[in-house]
Amino acid sequence: MDEAHHLKNRSSVTWKFVNDLQKRFILMLTATPVENRLEELYNLITILKPGQLSTPQEFRRQFVVKGDPHSPKNRGLLRELMADVMIRHSRGQVNVKLPPRRAHTVRLSLSPAEHNLYQNVSQFVRQALQEGRDTGTRKLTLGILQREIGSSATAVAPTLRKMAEQPAWKAHKTRLLALAAEADAITEWAKADALLKILHSAGQDRVLVFTHFQATLEALAERLTAVGIPFIPYHGGLTIHQKDEAIRRFEEEGRILLSTEAAGEGRNLQFCHIMVNFDLPWNPQRIEQRVGRIHRVGQKRQVEIFNLSAQGTIEDYLLTILDRKLNMFELVIGEMEMILGYLTQEQDFEEMLLEVWLNSADETGLETNMTELGDRLLAARDTMRRVQTFDDTLFGEDFTA
């Protein structure tokens, strides 16, 4: 049972389901066995070994300070009972040390034509969602459109044309085709120019370049070919054998791996120490997964992460929140996921970010709303740290099994 802390509530359907499973053995994995109340620990251990901590009433009487559900008493006896069913490994005990990682925000200005296109597409997205016919599919499509325009005009143009041919967007056909024509006419590409500077400055070091969109990858491939920079493409359209071969070439003879999210999981690329986020996922966990391809056991050098950010875009505000306010790239691996788990809203972070962007009437409102979102993340981080302190107080570094 992974993420076993979700079984902390004995009255939940999930707890009852796992408790009722017919099982000879059970292994439960969690980084936070106790988050708020000692009763959560009782509920987890009761699944593992019913009766180990007696009844709920007896557990509270013997091990919980009266009037304070957070504070344990008889800690020595409690640890002895827990040691029968629990093994705790702290980071200090595991002694896995990774080299430092450093993030660089490359904040650039779009060309006038690119800026106008970004504003026009963003305005369309806002207006389309305010028409009152919001459906899950409609919102998903518009969210993709907003992410694509943050990547490249090349990525957004095919989507605009495809939408124009769909019955659901019939009322907007003329405008969609006009936006597609505007995207096709763009000749400047500020982000690609910034990428070329990074690649030149990297010398002969390997560089992993991530983009979310296949169309952007293909356009970047053309740009790199035109200036004579060799690269290895990696994307979801390759077979398993082709993907393996691409990684082998990157390690043995290549210098640049140009990849979509296909390399964001399951690949060990610690022989490379420089990564470029050409465009940013809106989900911080996806960013962490990208970084984790090179910042992992076996990495010998300081990891350098370059985030391209065009001023005034949603990605620009996202980086302000994650990097400058939250210091995301200095967090321990796994902490970002925990922070997101402590956000009070049930929405995904991507949905929250999109809603803030869409519901801000002007730049002043956008600044205010993004600041509020950042403050909520900071509050979630503080909650996570409080839980970690609670965990250390209960178990301590000397807890063994």
N, C-alpha and C positions, 0 to 999 in steps of 0.2 A: 504494500500500500504506500505509494509515493504521496508526498504532500499530506502526511497523516494528520497534521494539525487541523485539517478540515473535519476531523472526527471529534472535535473537542466538545461538541454539544450532544449530550446523551439523549436528548429528545428529538434530534433531527432525523430525517429519513435516512440520510447517509450513514449515520452511526448505527441505526437499527439494522440497516441492510448488511453492513460489514459484520456486526455482532452476530447476526443470524446465519451467516455463511457457515456451512459445514466444512471445517478445516482442521487439519492435524498440526500445521505449522503456519505461522504468520510473521512476516517481517514488515515493520512499519518504519518509514523513513521521514524525518522532518528536521528542519533547522530550528524550529521554534515550538518545542513541545508544550510550552506554557506561554500564552500571550497576555492574558488578563487576570485570570483567577486560578487558584490552585485546584479548583474543582475540575478544570480542563485536564490536568495531569491525571487525576483520578479516572476520568472518563476514558482516556487513552489506555491506561494500564489495565483497566477492567476488560477491555477487548482482548488484550494480550493474555492476561491471566486472571479470570474472574475470581474475586475474593482476595487477591494479593494485598489490597489496601482496605479490606473489610467492607463494611457498608458505608454509604455516603455519610450517614450521621456519625458513625464512629471515626471516619476519616477526618471530618471537620473537627470533632472533639479532640482527637489526638494530635493532629498535625497543622491545624489552621488557627492562627491567633484570632480570638473572639472579636468580632466587629471589624476585622480587616482581612478580607478574602485573598489579599495579595501576599500576606506575610506568613511564612511557615514557622512552626515550632517543632521541637523534637527532631531537629534537622538530621542528626546522626542516624537515628532509627529510620527516618524516611529514606535517607540515601541507601541504607542497607537493603531495604525492601525494593527500592528502584533498581539496585544493582543486580537483582535476580533476573530482571527482564529488560534492562536498558544498558546500552553502551553509548557513551557520549564522547565524541572526538571534537575537541576545540581546534581552531586554526593553529594555535600554538603547539598542540600535541602532534598534529599532522605534519607541521613544519614544512609545508609547501611554500616556497618563496619564489615569487615571480619578479622579473625585473620591472622597474617603474614604467609607466606609460604616460605620455604627454600629448595633450590635445592642442591643436592649432586651429583657430577659426579664421578661415580666409574669407573676409567680408568684402564683397565686390559689388560694383554698380552695373546694373543692366544697361544695355544701349537704349536709346530713346524708343526704338521700334520694339525691342524686347519688353521694356517697361510698359508700353501702351498695350501690348498683347496680354501681358500678365494682368493688368488692371481690367481689361475688357472681358477676359475669360472669368476672372474672379467676380466681376459685376454680374455676369450671366449666371454663375453658380448661385450667388446670393438671391437674385431675383427668382430663379427657377424654384428654389426651395421655399420661397415666401409666397408661392402661388396657392398654397393650401392643399395641394394634391400630393403631399409627402408620403411616399411609400418606401419600404426598405430598399427595393431595387433602385428606385429613383435616387435616393440619398446615396446609395453605394456608387452609382454611376457618376454623380456629381462630385463625390469625394475623390474618385479616381481622376476625374478631369482636373480637379484642383491640384492633386499631387503631380500629375503629368506636366502641367504648366510650370511647376517648380523645377522640373527636370530639364525639359527642352521643348522648343517649338515643334521639333520633329516628332516627339512623343505624343503631343496633344492633337496634332492635325488629323491623323487617321481616326481618332476617337470622335472628333467633331463631325467628320464626314459620315461615319457610321451612325451616329445619333441622328443626323439629318435624314437618314433613310428609314428610320424606325417610326412606326405609327404613333408611339407614345410621345414623340417629340415633333409631331407634324406641325404644331402651331409655331414652333421655333425654327423650322427648317431654313428659312432665309437667313436668319441671324447666325445659325450654326455654320452654314456654308460660307458666310462672310468671314467668320472667325477662322475657319479652316484656310481660306484664301489668304488671310492676314498672316497666319502661321507659316504658310508655304512661302510667303514673300520675305520672311526673315533671313537675312544673310549673316548677321553678326551672331556670335555666340560667346558671351563673356565668360561663362563657366568653363567652356572648353579651353579658352585662352588661359584661364587661371590654372587649369589642369596641366597644360603643356609646361608652364613655368615650374610647377612642382616636379614634374617628371625630369626636366632638365637639371633642376637643383639636386635631385636624388643621385645624380651621377650613374654609377653602375650598380647601385643597390636595387634589389627587387622591390617592386611596388604592386600592391593589390588595390585595384580600383573597383569600387562597387557602384552600380547603378541599379535602380529598381526596375527599369523599363527596357525591354528588348529593343525598341525603336531607338532609344538613346544610345544603347550599346552599339548598334549598327552604325549610327551617325558618328560616334566617337571612333569606331574602327576606321571609317573613311577618313576622318581627320588625321588620325595617327599615321595611316598609310600615306596620306598626301605629304606629310612632313618627314616621312622616312623613319618613323619610330616603330620598331618591330614589337609585336604584342601577341599574346595568346588569348583567344576568346574562350569564355566558359559560360554556358547558359543551359537552360532547361531543355532545349531542343537537341542536345547531344545525347548519344547513347552512354550507358555506363562505361563501356570500354573507352569511348572518346573522352569522357570526363577524366577517367583515370590517366589516360595518356596526356591530357592537357596539364594535369597536376604534376606528372612526372617531368614533362618538358619545362614547366615553370621552375621546378626545383633544380633541374640539372643544367638547363641551357637558356632559359628565358629570363627576362627582366621585368616584364609587365604582364600581369594577369588582369584582363578586362572581363569583369564578371557581373552577372545579375545575382539575384538572391539565391540562385542555385548553389552557390558556394558559401552561403550564410550559415549553413548548418552541416555538420558531419564531416568536415574536412579539416585536417591538421596541417596548417601552413606556417608553423613556427619557425621555418627557415627564412621567412620574410618578416621584416620588422617595420615596414612603412605601409600604411593603409590610407586611401583617400575615399571619403564618402562624397561621391559626385552629387548625389541627392540623398536626402535623409529620410529614412522611414519615420512615420509619425509615432510609431510604437517604440518607446525607449528600449524595450527588451530586444527588439530586432536590431537596434543599434549595438547593444551589448553582445548579441550573437555574432554580429559581423566582427567586432573587435576580438571576440573570443577565438576567432580562427587563427590569429597570430599571437595574441597575448595568452599563452597557455604553457603548460609544463613542457620544457624543452627549449623555450625561447631564451636566448643568451644575451640579447641586446635590448636597450631601451626601445619601447614601442612608440612610434610616432604616428599620430592620427590627424589627418587633415580633413576638416569639414568645410565644404564650399557653401557659402551663404550669400545669397543675393539680397541686398538691402530692401526692406519693405515686404518681403515674402513671408509666408507662414513659417517656412523653415528658419528664417532669420529670428523670428520670435521664439520658435521652439528651442533654438540653440541658446538664446538668452536665458530661457528658463532652465534648461538642463545643464548647461555648462557654467554660465556665470553665476546663477543663483544656487543651483543644487550641487555644482561640482561633480557632475555625473561621472566624468572620466577619472576621477580620483577615488571613487567608491570601490569597495571590495567587490569582487565578482559575486553576483547573486543578490547584492543589496538592492539594486534597482528594482528587481522583481518584487522584493519584500516591501519596498516603499510603495509601489503601485498597489500592492495588496491592502495597504492601510488607507487608501483613499476612501472617503466616506461614500462616494457615489458608486452605483453598480455599473455605470457605463464604462466601456473601454476608454482608455486614455485618448485613442485616436478620435473617438466620437466626441469626447469633451473638447478636444482641440478644435475640431471642425465647427462645433457649435459656437465656441467663442469667436472664431473667425467670421462665421456667417451672421452672428447676432450683434456685431459691433457696427454701429451706424457710421462712425468716422474714425479717423486715426487716433483721436484722443480716447474715444471709447474702447478702441482696440487695445491701446496701451494699458488702460485701467483693467480691462477684463483679463488680459494676459498676465498682468501682475498678480491679480487675484488667483489665477490658476497656479502660478508659481508659488504663491504663499500656501496654497493647499498642499502642494507637493512638499514644501518645507515642513508643514505640520505633520504630514505623513512620515517624513524622515525622522522627526522628533519622536513620534510614536514608536517607530521601529527601534530606535535607540533605547527608549524606555523599556521596551520588551526585552532587548538584549541584556540590559542591566538586570532586569528581573530574573532572566534566565541564569546569569552568572551568580546572582545572589543565592538562587535556589540550589544550583548544581555545583558551582565553583570549579576552579581549574583542577582540583584534586579528585573530582568524581571519576571513579574507575569501575570496571565491572570484570 
